């Protein structure tokens, strides 16, 4: 044995020597075999770190290619092959990392390596070297028999990633099911106690994580699980920019995008790094969107910034490069002042932040009124500047604004600096537009002066009064002064017939307006001219006239806006000297209202003379149209009733308020049609009738049961009669009812039996008119002998007509002719005594006979022993038929015959053993 071992070793040495000699002869290097030194695992990253060396290197450095194979579960199940090129140094280890697609705790892996020299310093190697021995890679995990384990634990990954979860369970568990949140997931069996759960494109559900729970069918109720922390994908910062306002700091800002921070990883999850390449400076800070970079005093003008956003899964970077002087965003101007110069000018001054006299800013100045820019200008500034606003409107509020930017390299405007100011008041710049109305009465003239308010641009301030000076031309030294306060736009004067000059001005705190002159001549108010009729158009009148003289300076047309109202609201329109026509339009014009127009001529001396009158309608209404006005003086009144209107007529109305200055604007007319007068009369008739009918129906429905009982009583059913409840059990089973058990309404005795004749027993007073002259012949059975008791009952609720109509077909057999009427014998309250004293005595006298009664009615069934006597096809009873009389006879009697003229409507038989 020892000899064979020595021989084997010698053989190997010989073969090795031969190969070495062949390699030296051919120039091919000997194959190198790597030796794996260490294998480490980072479970959290699912990463394998491999280190190996290459012994017997012929050179200090050598470029080599390594082929790495990884198998799973067993060495034959190769799952990964990779060629790795690197430079190998003598006595230095080579490092390589591999990331597994499944958790390394799940199964065992195996790794081996072989090498190939790829260097010009060595002869080319035609084949791979020998493989290293397999190296086992595993993470020791102990799984209890009744336990489930999931790997990885609390995994952090990005939205949209793929992940494989390893499920390991003890040998006592089976039928394990798993859920992602509430959705079931299915696994791939890896071995008898391990499965892989593959999740693709994982979605972000919550910043607190996504739960995976697993439970075995035969396990505990408490599930096992893990949490997937799925974060949003880190975005690249957008709109990254840096600028300076004072050349001391750089303000850098950006849009960070979506926040990827998770609740489980709040601290330092997403950070930013700002690095400047020229100065080699870097600043690190947490999730924000801006940073202030301090500028050093080394006169650096060019900057190259890189901003990096980073979390535990990835990095994103952006870069900008700029010159400092090209990124100047000036601060807003300061120390702004405004000083008005008169009522139409204002001077504005301001200061700016600057690096010195060599640095120029461009400033933009705006003047705003009512929120709109009315003036704009640019000014070059080094340290301070001023600007003069002119052509301003007195008594007006303005807003002055200024902003600045770099004049050499424009980057951004600064923020606005603004200041509000108001110009002072000035005297009104425009004379009042005045007019008058003159009425002569009792040797004097009633003059009403009217004027229109000045526009804001004409008033130049708040009008505080209207001054009126009345000058009598006959006494020039004497004049009267009047003052009228706004908002009044008219005043009344009482003057004599002398000529007058009236001077009117508007006044504010700064002075008076130019004077308006109104001249009244001796004949003012006495002019008589011919009136002309004109036809208006929609909301307008076309007024025309003939020129009177060549010395006129213009014309005036006046009219009342409300002609049929006590508030005339005089309107006028002034026209030039060459105008002989005009169109008068107004929203106040209404259809069906006549308007009167007067045309006046104005002379050079400011005297006016009436030259024409015209009247007309914008729209004439029918001859039947009437216009009425109602003056409601009480402002609290909210309703008005108009009486005496015509039926079936159309009316239109509107309501408008008025003040001492006149009525308000016209509103839209509302149309109302009055109803027909006959409709009220019909309503007065139909309504009571309808109410009466409804009340009758309600009362009838309420009393329906009472009406039915009185007019249409129910037909009693013999089989349901309360008399049957009195039947008592007797020794004789055929006895159905004894007469003494009945309390009839009325008892009528037909005949009293003597000897062998039937006996009828009764007591009380007889109705002699109903006593028959001949007793009825009642046939008896052949085997019967002795007197037979006979009792008749009469019920007055039955109707004789029902029997007469042919409903007697159900009588079981003909009765013997009776030529008499039945009579009343005793009242009901003495019936019991009759039965007990007389009738029952007669029953005792015939002991051989059975004292039984049989009721026979129209609806009764044939009795036993009588069926053969009935017709084969008896007529059916008439429903609703009513009966008048009933008769009770002993059951042993044969059925009597009944003639057509007999008054007995029915016979009720109570036979032996029959009901």
FENBELTA-V376359 format. One record per residue. RES is the residue in one letter. PHI is phi in whole degrees, -180 to 180 (999 if undefined). BURIAL is + if it has 24 or more other C-alpha atoms within 12 Angstrom, else -. D_CENTER is the distance of its C-alpha to the mean C-alpha in whole Angstrom. Layout:
# FENBELTA-V376359
{{RES:PHI:BURIAL:D_CENTER} {RES:PHI:BURIAL:D_CENTER}}
This chain:
# FENBELTA-V376359
{{X:999:-:101} {X:-64:-:101} {X:-64:-:103} {X:-67:-:100} {X:-66:-:98} {X:-63:-:100} {X:-64:-:100} {X:-65:-:97} {X:-67:-:96} {X:-63:-:99} {X:-65:-:97} {X:-64:-:94} {X:-64:-:96} {X:-66:-:98} {X:-64:-:95} {X:-64:-:93} {X:-63:-:96} {X:-64:-:96} {X:-66:-:92} {X:-64:-:93} {X:-66:-:96} {X:-67:-:94} {X:-63:-:91} {X:-66:-:94} {X:-68:-:96} {X:-81:-:93} {X:83:-:91} {X:-89:-:88} {X:-70:+:86} {X:-68:+:86} {X:-60:+:82} {X:-104:+:81} {X:-111:+:79} {X:-67:+:76} {X:-123:+:76} {X:-73:+:73} {X:-94:+:73} {X:-138:-:69} {X:-132:+:66} {X:-120:+:63} {X:-129:+:60} {X:-112:-:56} {X:-63:+:54} {X:-63:-:51} {X:-96:+:51} {X:54:+:53} {X:-122:+:56} {X:-110:+:60} {X:-107:+:62} {X:-117:+:65} {X:-128:+:69} {X:-147:+:72} {X:-128:+:75} {X:-119:+:78} {X:-74:+:81} {X:61:-:85} {X:-72:+:83} {X:-80:-:86} {X:-124:-:84} {X:-68:-:82} {X:-131:-:79} {X:-152:+:78} {X:-79:+:75} {X:-137:+:74} {X:-117:+:72} {X:-114:+:71} {X:-106:+:69} {X:-116:+:67} {X:-117:+:66} {X:-127:+:63} {X:-118:+:63} {X:-125:+:61} {X:73:-:62} {X:-147:-:66} {X:-69:-:68} {X:-83:-:68} {X:-94:-:64} {X:-74:-:64} {X:-117:-:60} {X:-150:-:61} {X:-134:-:63} {X:-143:-:63} {X:-99:-:66} {X:-122:+:66} {X:-101:-:69} {X:-162:-:70} {X:-99:+:73} {X:-101:+:75} {X:-104:-:77} {X:-64:-:80} {X:62:-:79} {X:-122:-:76} {X:-81:-:73} {X:-99:+:70} {X:-116:+:67} {X:-151:+:64} {X:-119:-:60} {X:-138:+:58} {X:-106:-:55} {X:-82:+:54} {X:-84:+:51} {X:-128:+:51} {X:-59:+:52} {X:-72:+:56} {X:-70:+:56} {X:-74:+:55} {X:-142:+:58} {X:-90:+:61} {X:-116:+:62} {X:-134:+:66} {X:-131:+:67} {X:-146:+:70} {X:-138:+:71} {X:-140:+:74} {X:-127:+:75} {X:-146:+:76} {X:-75:+:78} {X:-134:+:77} {X:-143:-:79} {X:-70:-:81} {X:-74:-:84} {X:-126:-:84} {X:-57:-:85} {X:-64:-:82} {X:-104:+:81} {X:-84:-:81} {X:-147:-:79} {X:-66:+:77} {X:-78:-:79} {X:-76:-:79} {X:-72:+:75} {X:-75:+:75} {X:-71:-:75} {X:-65:+:71} {X:-117:+:70} {X:-82:+:67} {X:-123:+:64} {X:-155:+:62} {X:-114:-:60} {X:-67:-:61} {X:-132:-:59} {X:-108:-:59} {X:-111:-:57} {X:-67:-:58} {X:-60:-:58} {X:-113:+:55} {X:-124:+:53} {X:-113:+:50} {X:-128:+:50} {X:-125:+:48} {X:-130:+:49} {X:-77:+:48} {X:-96:+:46} {X:49:-:43} {X:-75:+:43} {X:-104:+:42} {X:-152:+:41} {X:-88:+:38} {X:-61:+:35} {X:90:-:37} {X:-80:-:40} {X:-109:-:42} {X:-148:+:44} {X:-117:+:46} {X:-100:+:46} {X:-99:+:49} {X:-110:+:49} {X:-121:+:52} {X:-140:+:53} {X:-67:+:56} {X:-74:-:58} {X:-87:-:57} {X:-104:+:54} {X:-153:+:52} {X:51:-:49} {X:-91:+:47} {X:-121:+:44} {X:-131:+:41} {X:-131:+:37} {X:-98:+:36} {X:57:-:33} {X:-106:-:32} {X:-93:-:33} {X:-71:-:37} {X:-126:-:39} {X:-114:-:43} {X:-109:+:46} {X:-115:-:49} {X:-69:-:52} {X:-97:-:55} {X:-149:-:57} {X:-66:-:58} {X:-135:+:56} {X:-149:+:54} {X:-135:+:51} {X:-114:+:49} {X:-108:+:45} {X:-100:+:44} {X:-119:+:40} {X:-112:-:40} {X:52:-:37} {X:-66:+:36} {X:-96:+:32} {X:-82:+:31} {X:-111:-:29} {X:-161:-:29} {X:-77:+:32} {X:-97:-:33} {X:109:+:35} {X:-119:+:34} {X:-91:+:36} {X:-121:+:39} {X:-121:+:40} {X:-131:+:43} {X:-153:+:45} {X:-88:+:48} {X:-62:-:48} {X:-103:-:51} {X:-93:-:50} {X:-73:-:48} {X:-72:-:45} {X:-78:-:44} {X:-78:+:43} {X:-104:+:45} {X:-170:+:43} {X:-148:+:42} {X:-123:+:40} {X:-101:+:39} {X:-93:+:38} {X:-97:+:36} {X:-104:+:35} {X:-66:+:34} {X:-73:+:36} {X:-63:+:38} {X:-101:+:38} {X:-74:+:40} {X:-57:+:40} {X:-113:-:39} {X:53:-:40} {X:-74:+:43} {X:-152:+:44} {X:-132:+:47} {X:-154:+:48} {X:-125:+:50} {X:-112:+:50} {X:-135:-:54} {X:61:+:56} {X:-114:-:56} {X:-138:-:52} {X:-111:+:50} {X:-96:+:47} {X:-101:+:45} {X:-142:+:42} {X:-162:+:39} {X:-101:-:36} {X:-74:+:36} {X:82:-:34} {X:-70:-:32} {X:-80:+:33} {X:-97:+:35} {X:-66:+:36} {X:-108:+:36} {X:-63:-:36} {X:-78:-:39} {X:-124:-:41} {X:-64:-:39} {X:-81:-:43} {X:52:-:44} {X:-78:+:42} {X:-123:+:41} {X:-126:+:44} {X:-126:+:45} {X:-128:+:48} {X:-113:+:49} {X:-121:+:53} {X:-113:+:55} {X:-73:-:58} {X:-72:-:61} {X:-91:-:61} {X:60:-:60} {X:-100:-:57} {X:-136:-:54} {X:-126:-:52} {X:-115:-:49} {X:-153:-:46} {X:-79:+:43} {X:-62:+:40} {X:-143:+:39} {X:-123:+:38} {X:-160:+:41} {X:-156:+:45} {X:-103:-:48} {X:-98:+:51} {X:-78:-:54} {X:-86:+:57} {X:-81:-:60} {X:-95:-:63} {X:-93:-:65} {X:61:-:64} {X:-73:-:62} {X:-110:-:60} {X:-106:-:59} {X:-130:+:56} {X:-129:+:55} {X:-105:+:52} {X:-125:+:50} {X:-107:+:47} {X:-118:+:47} {X:-100:+:43} {X:-145:+:44} {X:-133:+:43} {X:-74:+:45} {X:-116:+:44} {X:-163:-:45} {X:-129:-:46} {X:-138:+:44} {X:-135:+:46} {X:-136:+:46} {X:-139:+:49} {X:-137:+:50} {X:-137:-:53} {X:-157:-:54} {X:-96:-:56} {X:-60:+:55} {X:-71:+:56} {X:-93:+:54} {X:-122:+:51} {X:-97:+:51} {X:-116:+:48} {X:-62:+:49} {X:-74:+:48} {X:-64:+:47} {X:-57:+:50} {X:-132:+:51} {X:50:-:53} {X:-90:+:52} {X:-133:+:53} {X:-133:+:53} {X:-133:+:56} {X:-79:+:56} {X:-120:-:59} {X:70:-:59} {X:-101:+:56} {X:-128:+:56} {X:-137:+:56} {X:-151:+:55} {X:-110:+:56} {X:-114:+:54} {X:-127:+:56} {X:-158:+:54} {X:-124:+:55} {X:-128:+:54} {X:-87:+:55} {X:-142:+:57} {X:-82:-:60} {X:149:-:63} {X:-70:-:64} {X:-86:-:64} {X:-109:-:61} {X:-112:+:59} {X:-113:+:55} {X:-107:+:54} {X:-111:+:51} {X:-108:+:49} {X:-112:+:49} {X:-129:+:46} {X:-119:+:46} {X:-117:+:43} {X:-138:-:42} {X:63:-:39} {X:82:-:37} {X:-118:-:39} {X:-79:-:42} {X:-109:-:45} {X:-156:-:48} {X:-146:-:48} {X:-157:-:51} {X:-110:-:53} {X:-135:+:55} {X:-85:+:57} {X:-137:+:58} {X:-106:+:60} {X:-127:+:59} {X:-150:+:58} {X:-158:+:58} {X:-145:+:57} {X:-150:+:56} {X:-107:+:57} {X:-92:+:54} {X:-128:-:56} {X:58:-:55} {X:-84:+:52} {X:-94:+:51} {X:-60:+:53} {X:53:+:50} {X:-135:+:47} {X:-92:+:45} {X:-127:+:45} {X:-132:+:44} {X:-103:+:46} {X:-130:+:45} {X:-147:+:47} {X:-147:+:47} {X:-135:+:49} {X:-150:+:50} {X:-66:+:53} {X:-80:+:55} {X:-84:-:57} {X:-133:-:54} {X:-68:-:51} {X:-121:+:48} {X:-150:+:46} {X:-74:+:45} {X:-75:+:45} {X:-68:-:43} {X:-74:+:43} {X:-116:+:45} {X:-133:+:44} {X:-147:+:46} {X:-96:+:45} {X:-153:+:48} {X:-129:+:49} {X:-84:+:52} {X:-74:+:54} {X:-75:+:55} {X:-133:+:57} {X:-62:+:59} {X:-54:+:57} {X:-95:+:58} {X:-128:+:58} {X:-73:+:60} {X:-71:+:58} {X:-88:+:57} {X:-115:+:59} {X:-156:+:60} {X:-143:+:62} {X:-129:+:62} {X:-119:+:66} {X:-126:+:67} {X:-98:-:71} {X:-156:-:72} {X:57:-:75} {X:74:-:77} {X:-132:-:74} {X:-121:+:71} {X:-96:-:67} {X:-108:+:65} {X:-112:+:62} {X:-94:+:61} {X:-125:+:57} {X:-148:+:56} {X:-97:+:53} {X:-67:+:51} {X:-75:+:52} {X:-70:-:49} {X:-60:-:48} {X:-70:-:50} {X:-95:+:53} {X:-74:+:53} {X:57:+:53} {X:155:+:52} {X:-86:+:51} {X:-70:+:53} {X:-106:+:55} {X:-167:+:57} {X:-116:+:59} {X:-97:+:62} {X:-126:+:65} {X:-118:+:68} {X:-105:+:70} {X:-115:+:74} {X:-86:+:76} {X:-66:-:78} {X:-75:-:81} {X:-134:-:81} {X:-61:-:80} {X:-77:-:81} {X:-105:-:78} {X:-143:-:75} {X:-115:-:72} {X:-114:-:69} {X:-131:-:65} {X:-131:-:62} {X:-118:+:58} {X:-90:-:55} {X:-63:-:52} {X:-93:-:50} {X:-60:-:52} {X:-124:+:53} {X:-161:+:56} {X:-156:+:59} {X:-111:-:62} {X:-128:+:66} {X:-116:-:69} {X:-125:+:72} {X:-84:+:75} {X:-89:+:76} {X:-72:-:78} {X:-71:+:76} {X:-135:+:74} {X:-116:+:72} {X:-118:+:68} {X:-107:+:67} {X:-129:+:63} {X:-135:+:62} {X:-106:+:58} {X:-128:+:59} {X:-126:+:57} {X:-69:-:58} {X:-96:-:59} {X:154:+:61} {X:-110:+:62} {X:-78:+:61} {X:-57:-:63} {X:-79:+:65} {X:-107:+:64} {X:-112:+:67} {X:-126:+:67} {X:-110:+:70} {X:-114:+:71} {X:-88:+:75} {X:-64:+:77} {X:-99:+:75} {X:-63:+:72} {X:98:+:70} {X:-113:-:73} {X:-70:-:72} {X:-125:-:72} {X:-135:-:71} {X:-78:-:70} {X:-94:-:66} {X:-115:-:65} {X:-97:-:62} {X:-125:+:59} {X:-117:+:56} {X:-82:+:53} {X:-112:-:50} {X:-61:-:47} {X:59:+:46} {X:-158:+:49} {X:-130:+:53} {X:-100:+:56} {X:-104:+:59} {X:-142:+:62} {X:-154:+:66} {X:-98:-:69} {X:-64:-:70} {X:-100:-:73} {X:-140:-:75} {X:-93:-:75} {X:-99:-:75} {X:-75:+:71} {X:-110:+:69} {X:159:+:66} {X:-129:+:64} {X:-132:+:61} {X:-113:+:59} {X:-126:+:58} {X:-164:+:56} {X:-95:+:54} {X:-71:+:50} {X:-128:+:50} {X:-73:+:53} {X:-102:-:53} {X:-120:-:51} {X:-67:-:54} {X:-96:-:52} {X:-67:+:53} {X:55:+:51} {X:-63:+:54} {X:-119:+:53} {X:-146:+:56} {X:-140:+:56} {X:-95:+:59} {X:-129:+:60} {X:-76:-:63} {X:-69:-:67} {X:-95:-:66} {X:-102:+:63} {X:-125:+:64} {X:-158:-:61} {X:-159:+:57} {X:-111:-:54} {X:-98:+:52} {X:-120:-:48} {X:-164:+:46} {X:-74:-:43} {X:-81:+:44} {X:-66:+:46} {X:-123:+:46} {X:-67:+:47} {X:78:+:50} {X:-113:+:51} {X:-89:+:54} {X:-118:+:55} {X:-112:+:58} {X:-117:+:59} {X:-122:+:62} {X:-113:+:63} {X:-117:+:65} {X:-104:+:68} {X:-105:+:68} {X:-97:+:72} {X:-63:-:73} {X:-79:-:74} {X:68:+:70} {X:-86:+:71} {X:-122:+:69} {X:-142:+:70} {X:-71:+:68} {X:-121:+:69} {X:-173:+:67} {X:-132:+:64} {X:-143:+:62} {X:-140:+:59} {X:174:+:57} {X:-121:+:53} {X:-72:+:50} {X:-155:-:50} {X:-85:-:52} {X:-90:-:50} {X:-61:-:52} {X:-66:-:55} {X:-91:-:53} {X:-80:-:51} {X:-127:-:51} {X:-105:-:49} {X:-123:-:49} {X:-126:-:48} {X:-123:-:47} {X:-97:-:48} {X:-101:-:46} {X:-79:-:47} {X:-85:-:45} {X:-70:-:42} {X:-84:-:41} {X:-72:-:41} {X:-120:-:38} {X:-135:-:39} {X:-149:-:42} {X:-106:-:43} {X:-104:-:45} {X:-104:-:48} {X:61:-:50} {X:-84:-:48} {X:-85:-:49} {X:-68:-:47} {X:52:-:45} {X:-128:-:45} {X:-97:-:43} {X:-126:-:42} {X:-125:-:41} {X:-149:-:40} {X:-150:-:38} {X:-124:-:39} {X:-140:-:39} {X:-80:-:41} {X:-146:-:44} {X:-127:-:46} {X:-66:-:50} {X:-84:-:49} {X:134:+:48} {X:-77:+:45} {X:-80:-:41} {X:-70:-:40} {X:-69:-:39} {X:-100:-:36} {X:-73:-:35} {X:-70:-:37} {X:-107:-:35} {X:-97:-:37} {X:-136:-:38} {X:-111:-:40} {X:-74:-:42} {X:-77:-:42} {X:-72:-:46} {X:-68:-:48} {X:-66:-:49} {X:-64:-:46} {X:-69:-:46} {X:-65:-:49} {X:-62:-:48} {X:-65:-:45} {X:-68:-:48} {X:-87:-:50} {X:-70:-:47} {X:-62:-:45} {X:-62:-:48} {X:-62:-:49} {X:-63:-:45} {X:-64:-:45} {X:-63:-:49} {X:-64:-:48} {X:-62:-:45} {X:-64:-:47} {X:-62:-:50} {X:-62:-:48} {X:-64:-:46} {X:-66:-:50} {X:-63:-:51} {X:-65:-:49} {X:-68:-:49} {X:-102:-:53} {X:-62:-:53} {X:-65:-:55} {X:-65:-:57} {X:-62:-:58} {X:-64:-:58} {X:-67:-:61} {X:-80:-:63} {X:-99:-:63} {X:-133:-:62} {X:-69:-:63} {X:-71:-:63} {X:-75:-:66} {X:-70:-:67} {X:-97:-:68} {X:-58:+:71} {X:-73:-:70} {X:-109:-:68} {X:-68:-:70} {X:-68:-:71} {X:-68:-:74} {X:-69:-:74} {X:-69:-:73} {X:-88:-:76} {X:-67:-:78} {X:-115:-:80} {X:-73:-:81} {X:-118:-:85} {X:-65:-:88} {X:-79:-:88} {X:-69:-:85} {X:-87:+:85} {X:-78:+:85} {X:-97:+:81} {X:-155:+:82} {X:-97:+:84} {X:-63:+:85} {X:-66:+:85} {X:-82:+:81} {X:-103:+:80} {X:-121:+:80} {X:-73:+:79} {X:-71:+:78} {X:-139:+:82} {X:-113:+:85} {X:-126:+:88} {X:-93:+:91} {X:-85:+:92} {X:-163:+:96} {X:-106:+:98} {X:-69:+:99} {X:-130:-:103} {X:68:-:105} {X:-88:-:103} {X:-80:+:101} {X:-65:+:97} {X:-110:+:97} {X:-115:+:94} {X:-106:+:94} {X:-167:+:92} {X:-149:+:93} {X:105:+:92} {X:-83:-:92} {X:-89:-:93} {X:-90:-:91} {X:-64:-:94} {X:-72:-:93} {X:-104:-:91} {X:-76:+:94} {X:-72:-:95} {X:-78:-:99} {X:-138:-:99} {X:-68:+:97} {X:-70:+:95} {X:-93:+:96} {X:-107:+:94} {X:-67:+:95} {X:-124:+:96} {X:-65:-:96} {X:-62:-:99} {X:-91:-:99} {X:-99:-:98} {X:-150:-:101} {X:92:+:101} {X:-69:+:99} {X:-114:+:95} {X:-67:+:93} {X:-137:+:90} {X:-130:+:88} {X:-113:+:85} {X:-120:+:82} {X:-116:+:80} {X:-120:+:76} {X:-77:-:76} {X:-83:-:72} {X:-85:+:73} {X:-105:+:74} {X:-65:+:77} {X:-65:-:75} {X:-64:+:74} {X:-73:+:77} {X:-65:-:79} {X:-77:-:76} {X:103:-:77} {X:-89:+:75} {X:-92:+:79} {X:-66:+:79} {X:-91:+:78} {X:-66:+:81} {X:-77:+:83} {X:114:+:86} {X:-74:+:88} {X:-102:+:89} {X:-72:+:93} {X:-54:-:93} {X:-128:+:93} {X:-103:-:94} {X:-145:-:93} {X:-97:+:90} {X:-78:+:88} {X:-119:+:89} {X:-79:+:87} {X:-108:+:89} {X:-150:+:87} {X:-72:+:84} {X:-66:-:81} {X:-71:-:82} {X:-109:-:86} {X:-68:+:85} {X:-63:+:85} {X:-66:+:89} {X:-61:+:90} {X:-63:+:89} {X:-76:-:90} {X:-89:-:94} {X:-95:+:95} {X:-67:+:93} {X:-66:+:93} {X:-64:-:97} {X:-67:+:97} {X:-69:+:95} {X:-70:-:98} {X:-69:+:100} {X:-121:+:99} {X:-70:-:99} {X:-77:-:99} {X:-104:+:96} {X:-84:+:92} {X:-91:+:90} {X:-128:+:87} {X:-118:+:85} {X:-126:+:83} {X:-87:+:80} {X:-119:+:79} {X:-128:+:77} {X:-64:+:75} {X:-104:+:72} {X:-77:+:75} {X:-78:+:76} {X:-61:+:79} {X:-82:+:81} {X:-65:-:83} {X:92:-:87} {X:-113:+:86} {X:-64:-:83} {X:-74:-:86} {X:-90:-:87} {X:-81:-:84} {X:-66:-:83} {X:-66:-:82} {X:-126:-:79} {X:-68:-:78} {X:-65:-:76} {X:-74:-:72} {X:-71:-:71} {X:-84:-:69} {X:-66:-:66} {X:84:-:65} {X:-66:+:69} {X:-122:+:71} {X:-118:+:74} {X:-108:+:76} {X:-133:+:79} {X:-128:+:79} {X:-138:+:83} {X:-111:+:84} {X:-129:+:87} {X:-63:+:89} {X:-70:+:88} {X:-80:+:91} {X:-78:+:91} {X:-77:+:91} {X:-66:+:88} {X:-73:+:90} {X:-86:+:90} {X:-135:+:88} {X:-84:-:89} {X:-67:-:86} {X:-93:-:87} {X:-78:+:87} {X:-86:+:84} {X:-75:+:84} {X:-83:+:80} {X:-157:+:80} {X:-124:+:82} {X:-109:+:80} {X:-104:+:82} {X:-114:+:82} {X:-86:+:84} {X:-71:+:86} {X:74:-:83} {X:-116:+:81} {X:-127:+:78}}
